[in-house]
């Protein structure tokens, strides 16, 4: 999976949208749950570290089993320390990619979430940098 574009968040916009906190059944709606709980600002819920957060749009299918699809926007936080098992955005030999981080001793691997792809073991001669940890995935249904 490759990064198509990188975006900085626009925190100047504030949209407080209505939020309903009652359970939402997939069947018939309950009239008792027809009430408004307040307003929701998605910036406050998706962006924990504004100065260290960016968005990327992705292409490819190597992370499909992690719920990441072509065209999705990922919220990426550079302030978080990447640990084993995190989905990360990394620069590998100058190319941005999205994979799950695997650390076993001194071995670092980038693991896809698609059985059609093999993990990438980072070699000492390769240029490798973790750009940030993916915290949220935004995609249309």
Secondary structure as GFF3:
##gff-version 3
##sequence-region A 1 141
A	DSSP	beta_strand	2	8	.	.	.	ID=ss1
A	DSSP	beta_strand	17	19	.	.	.	ID=ss2
A	DSSP	three_ten_helix	31	33	.	.	.	ID=ss3
A	DSSP	beta_strand	38	40	.	.	.	ID=ss4
A	DSSP	alpha_helix	42	46	.	.	.	ID=ss5
A	DSSP	three_ten_helix	50	52	.	.	.	ID=ss6
A	DSSP	beta_strand	53	59	.	.	.	ID=ss7
A	DSSP	three_ten_helix	64	66	.	.	.	ID=ss8
A	DSSP	beta_strand	73	77	.	.	.	ID=ss9
A	DSSP	beta_strand	87	92	.	.	.	ID=ss10
A	DSSP	beta_strand	95	104	.	.	.	ID=ss11
A	DSSP	beta_strand	107	111	.	.	.	ID=ss12
A	DSSP	beta_strand	120	121	.	.	.	ID=ss13
A	DSSP	beta_strand	128	138	.	.	.	ID=ss14
###
